[in-house]
């Protein structure tokens, strides 16, 4: 196992001619794909890994400078593909990892057969003629809460993000992986994500994109799926699910898994 593989806890399971790479979002780790994996392993080679900063990674490896922008994570993704000698993959990115896939694909479009973007957004902060879902005041309050009492923030944020009460298994699961993160690292990553703006990059994407979105999502308003559809430079398709929450792979796997499988298996017909 190479250095990059070891640092990111890379796992390769299943067999098939095509490779599917699964990339988790903020506050989770590769375990968030547990409901999807059993449906892939018979037909695909599946690559799982933990993004740097996840609670399952070594915090000593987290470089605050490198990960001050999403490019740092995109370079990690490309390094993993290179180390594994993957020449083409179907990439599934949740939340911030949808944009990480976009950045990587603009740099190396040859490595990506298609991007499947689950609950992704190019910008979270509202702007003139753009609704990202958050005002500056919202972000100030969010970061202040993270700094003052991280554990309490996790307990409050998890049910809001997942869409459910504290007793549900999906909320407890997200709370667990969120709380596993080192608080200063979690705050730095959250600031990088919520202040990111990749709207200008969208027209440069040439890889086909499958945009999948919950109809109700605290972090990503449903209008973002249409914004991506209109502004991505490549052929793309949108599917809005009747699900509630930013993490449908945890809260609504019965709805999401068939949708993801359909998009993984089928290409966009032009």
LOSE-153648 format. One record per residue (C-alpha): residue number from 1; residue in three letters; x, y, z. Coordinates in nm, 3 decimals. Layout:
<rs>
i:aa:u:v:w
NUM:ala:X:Y:Z .
...
</rs>
This chain:
<rs>
i:aa:u:v:w
1:unk:0.000:0.000:0.000 .
2:unk:0.133:0.342:-0.097 .
3:unk:0.168:0.645:0.128 .
4:unk:-0.139:0.820:-0.017 .
5:unk:-0.349:0.504:0.015 .
6:unk:-0.249:0.450:0.376 .
7:unk:-0.311:0.813:0.478 .
8:unk:-0.661:0.804:0.328 .
9:unk:-0.754:0.453:0.450 .
10:unk:-0.815:0.345:0.090 .
11:unk:-1.017:0.026:0.045 .
12:unk:-1.078:-0.153:-0.286 .
13:unk:-1.361:-0.404:-0.293 .
14:unk:-1.564:-0.585:-0.557 .
15:unk:-1.472:-0.677:-0.909 .
16:unk:-1.567:-0.548:-1.249 .
17:unk:-1.425:-0.377:-1.552 .
18:unk:-1.545:-0.033:-1.440 .
19:unk:-1.426:0.144:-1.127 .
20:unk:-1.660:0.345:-0.904 .
21:unk:-1.494:0.594:-0.668 .
22:unk:-1.703:0.703:-0.367 .
23:unk:-1.611:1.030:-0.194 .
24:unk:-1.786:1.136:0.128 .
25:unk:-1.877:1.488:0.239 .
26:unk:-1.807:1.701:0.546 .
27:unk:-1.850:1.539:0.885 .
28:unk:-1.868:1.182:0.755 .
29:unk:-1.623:0.915:0.641 .
30:unk:-1.634:0.622:0.399 .
31:unk:-1.878:0.437:0.628 .
32:unk:-2.158:0.664:0.499 .
33:unk:-2.172:0.448:0.183 .
34:unk:-2.253:0.126:0.372 .
35:unk:-2.605:0.095:0.224 .
36:unk:-2.481:0.141:-0.134 .
37:unk:-2.172:-0.081:-0.138 .
38:unk:-2.346:-0.423:-0.131 .
39:unk:-2.529:-0.330:-0.452 .
40:unk:-2.206:-0.241:-0.636 .
41:unk:-1.948:-0.506:-0.547 .
42:unk:-2.070:-0.775:-0.788 .
43:unk:-2.048:-0.554:-1.096 .
44:unk:-1.790:-0.287:-1.013 .
45:unk:-1.450:-0.236:-0.859 .
46:unk:-1.531:0.007:-0.577 .
47:unk:-1.276:0.248:-0.430 .
48:unk:-1.349:0.395:-0.086 .
49:unk:-1.136:0.644:0.105 .
50:unk:-1.149:0.900:0.384 .
51:unk:-1.081:1.263:0.300 .
52:unk:-0.810:1.429:0.506 .
53:unk:-0.959:1.579:0.822 .
54:unk:-1.218:1.305:0.870 .
55:unk:-1.210:1.161:1.221 .
56:unk:-1.071:0.834:1.083 .
57:unk:-0.758:1.003:0.943 .
58:unk:-0.444:1.104:1.131 .
59:unk:-0.489:1.471:1.231 .
60:unk:-0.112:1.520:1.208 .
61:unk:-0.146:1.481:0.829 .
62:unk:-0.393:1.771:0.806 .
63:unk:-0.217:2.066:0.644 .
64:unk:-0.422:2.381:0.716 .
65:unk:-0.260:2.561:0.423 .
66:unk:-0.314:2.282:0.169 .
67:unk:-0.675:2.233:0.274 .
68:unk:-0.754:2.604:0.287 .
69:unk:-0.912:2.551:-0.055 .
70:unk:-1.089:2.256:-0.216 .
71:unk:-0.800:2.221:-0.462 .
72:unk:-0.603:2.043:-0.188 .
73:unk:-0.865:1.768:-0.174 .
74:unk:-0.884:1.751:-0.554 .
75:unk:-0.507:1.694:-0.569 .
76:unk:-0.548:1.415:-0.310 .
77:unk:-0.816:1.252:-0.526 .
78:unk:-0.592:1.268:-0.834 .
79:unk:-0.301:1.126:-0.631 .
80:unk:-0.516:0.833:-0.518 .
81:unk:-0.625:0.759:-0.876 .
82:unk:-0.263:0.778:-0.989 .
83:unk:-0.134:0.554:-0.711 .
84:unk:-0.404:0.296:-0.786 .
85:unk:-0.331:0.328:-1.160 .
86:unk:-0.697:0.404:-1.235 .
87:unk:-0.729:0.533:-1.591 .
88:unk:-1.104:0.602:-1.585 .
89:unk:-1.372:0.598:-1.317 .
90:unk:-1.731:0.675:-1.235 .
91:unk:-1.702:0.930:-0.955 .
92:unk:-1.971:0.972:-0.689 .
93:unk:-1.917:1.280:-0.471 .
94:unk:-2.142:1.386:-0.183 .
95:unk:-2.181:1.748:-0.076 .
96:unk:-1.845:1.933:-0.096 .
97:unk:-1.699:1.630:-0.274 .
98:unk:-1.921:1.700:-0.574 .
99:unk:-1.716:2.018:-0.629 .
100:unk:-1.393:1.835:-0.548 .
101:unk:-1.479:1.604:-0.837 .
102:unk:-1.551:1.904:-1.060 .
103:unk:-1.209:2.057:-0.984 .
104:unk:-1.027:1.728:-1.042 .
105:unk:-1.216:1.663:-1.366 .
106:unk:-1.127:2.003:-1.512 .
107:unk:-0.762:1.924:-1.443 .
108:unk:-0.777:1.563:-1.569 .
109:unk:-1.099:1.496:-1.764 .
110:unk:-0.951:1.174:-1.903 .
111:unk:-0.973:1.009:-1.560 .
112:unk:-1.349:1.053:-1.523 .
113:unk:-1.616:0.868:-1.717 .
114:unk:-1.883:1.074:-1.540 .
115:unk:-1.945:1.271:-1.222 .
116:unk:-2.240:1.188:-1.001 .
117:unk:-2.300:1.492:-0.781 .
118:unk:-2.509:1.424:-0.471 .
119:unk:-2.624:1.731:-0.277 .
120:unk:-2.349:1.946:-0.429 .
121:unk:-2.323:2.325:-0.447 .
122:unk:-2.076:2.561:-0.617 .
123:unk:-2.135:2.834:-0.353 .
124:unk:-2.317:2.835:-0.018 .
125:unk:-2.321:3.208:0.050 .
126:unk:-2.597:3.418:-0.103 .
127:unk:-2.487:3.670:-0.366 .
128:unk:-2.644:3.918:-0.604 .
129:unk:-2.884:3.715:-0.823 .
130:unk:-2.771:3.394:-0.654 .
131:unk:-2.935:3.199:-0.371 .
132:unk:-2.685:2.973:-0.198 .
133:unk:-2.890:2.930:0.118 .
134:unk:-2.674:3.119:0.370 .
135:unk:-2.622:3.483:0.465 .
136:unk:-2.297:3.602:0.624 .
137:unk:-2.481:3.629:0.958 .
138:unk:-2.580:3.260:0.934 .
139:unk:-2.217:3.160:0.883 .
140:unk:-2.091:3.386:1.164 .
141:unk:-2.334:3.215:1.404 .
142:unk:-2.243:2.868:1.277 .
143:unk:-1.867:2.921:1.319 .
144:unk:-1.912:3.085:1.659 .
145:unk:-2.118:2.788:1.781 .
146:unk:-1.853:2.544:1.655 .
147:unk:-1.581:2.735:1.839 .
148:unk:-1.762:2.783:2.169 .
149:unk:-1.880:2.423:2.227 .
150:unk:-1.810:2.177:1.948 .
151:unk:-1.989:1.882:2.108 .
152:unk:-2.306:2.085:2.166 .
153:unk:-2.287:2.217:1.809 .
154:unk:-2.262:1.861:1.672 .
155:unk:-2.569:1.757:1.872 .
156:unk:-2.768:2.050:1.734 .
157:unk:-2.639:2.046:1.376 .
158:unk:-2.675:1.672:1.309 .
159:unk:-3.059:1.651:1.321 .
160:unk:-3.087:1.972:1.115 .
161:unk:-2.854:1.842:0.845 .
162:unk:-2.988:1.486:0.833 .
163:unk:-3.352:1.583:0.875 .
164:unk:-3.481:1.390:1.175 .
165:unk:-3.477:1.373:1.553 .
166:unk:-3.183:1.293:1.776 .
167:unk:-3.312:0.938:1.834 .
168:unk:-3.295:0.827:1.471 .
169:unk:-3.009:0.597:1.371 .
170:unk:-2.908:0.822:1.081 .
171:unk:-2.878:1.130:1.306 .
172:unk:-2.680:0.931:1.563 .
173:unk:-2.449:0.802:1.289 .
174:unk:-2.380:1.152:1.156 .
175:unk:-2.333:1.284:1.511 .
176:unk:-2.074:1.012:1.572 .
177:unk:-1.861:1.083:1.263 .
178:unk:-1.898:1.461:1.309 .
179:unk:-1.782:1.441:1.671 .
180:unk:-1.488:1.217:1.570 .
181:unk:-1.331:1.516:1.392 .
182:unk:-1.082:1.731:1.581 .
183:unk:-1.273:2.055:1.653 .
184:unk:-1.013:2.297:1.511 .
185:unk:-0.987:2.088:1.194 .
186:unk:-1.367:2.067:1.161 .
187:unk:-1.394:2.447:1.194 .
188:unk:-1.122:2.506:0.933 .
189:unk:-1.286:2.265:0.686 .
190:unk:-1.631:2.418:0.743 .
191:unk:-1.493:2.767:0.675 .
192:unk:-1.320:2.647:0.358 .
193:unk:-1.641:2.484:0.235 .
194:unk:-1.887:2.761:0.322 .
195:unk:-1.666:3.035:0.176 .
196:unk:-1.588:2.841:-0.142 .
197:unk:-1.709:2.970:-0.478 .
198:unk:-1.663:2.756:-0.789 .
199:unk:-1.933:2.906:-1.008 .
200:unk:-1.673:3.027:-1.259 .
201:unk:-1.535:2.674:-1.298 .
202:unk:-1.864:2.510:-1.400 .
203:unk:-1.852:2.610:-1.771 .
204:unk:-1.509:2.442:-1.799 .
205:unk:-1.641:2.097:-1.703 .
206:unk:-1.641:1.859:-2.001 .
207:unk:-1.724:1.532:-1.821 .
208:unk:-2.096:1.428:-1.818 .
209:unk:-2.260:1.517:-1.484 .
210:unk:-2.553:1.353:-1.302 .
211:unk:-2.698:1.597:-1.047 .
212:unk:-2.896:1.436:-0.763 .
213:unk:-3.063:1.647:-0.497 .
214:unk:-3.312:1.619:-0.208 .
215:unk:-3.620:1.835:-0.245 .
216:unk:-3.555:1.965:0.109 .
217:unk:-3.196:2.021:0.220 .
218:unk:-3.073:2.255:0.493 .
219:unk:-2.733:2.304:0.327 .
220:unk:-2.825:2.309:-0.043 .
221:unk:-3.150:2.470:-0.165 .
222:unk:-3.321:2.270:-0.438 .
223:unk:-3.274:2.562:-0.684 .
224:unk:-2.900:2.485:-0.684 .
225:unk:-2.964:2.170:-0.890 .
226:unk:-3.114:2.387:-1.164 .
227:unk:-2.826:2.635:-1.135 .
228:unk:-2.578:2.351:-1.189 .
229:unk:-2.785:2.221:-1.480 .
230:unk:-2.779:2.561:-1.652 .
231:unk:-2.413:2.644:-1.587 .
232:unk:-2.217:2.321:-1.622 .
233:unk:-2.031:2.310:-1.954 .
234:unk:-2.093:1.940:-2.008 .
235:unk:-2.397:1.727:-2.082 .
236:unk:-2.585:1.687:-1.756 .
237:unk:-2.905:1.556:-1.608 .
238:unk:-3.092:1.647:-1.288 .
239:unk:-3.295:1.425:-1.057 .
240:unk:-3.467:1.577:-0.755 .
241:unk:-3.574:1.315:-0.501 .
242:unk:-3.865:1.346:-0.258 .
243:unk:-3.618:1.305:0.030 .
244:unk:-3.563:1.538:0.326 .
245:unk:-3.209:1.615:0.438 .
246:unk:-2.851:1.669:0.325 .
247:unk:-2.742:1.308:0.383 .
248:unk:-2.995:1.085:0.204 .
249:unk:-2.742:0.799:0.199 .
250:unk:-2.798:0.780:0.576 .
251:unk:-3.157:0.901:0.617 .
252:unk:-3.326:0.762:0.303 .
253:unk:-3.113:0.480:0.157 .
254:unk:-3.427:0.302:0.034 .
255:unk:-3.493:0.600:-0.197 .
256:unk:-3.136:0.702:-0.279 .
257:unk:-2.970:0.367:-0.353 .
258:unk:-3.193:0.278:-0.653 .
259:unk:-3.146:0.633:-0.787 .
260:unk:-2.767:0.616:-0.753 .
261:unk:-2.753:0.271:-0.913 .
262:unk:-2.955:0.392:-1.210 .
263:unk:-2.721:0.689:-1.264 .
264:unk:-2.410:0.476:-1.217 .
265:unk:-2.530:0.219:-1.471 .
266:unk:-2.686:0.453:-1.729 .
267:unk:-2.525:0.724:-1.936 .
268:unk:-2.689:1.046:-2.047 .
269:unk:-2.860:1.009:-2.384 .
270:unk:-2.793:1.320:-2.591 .
</rs>
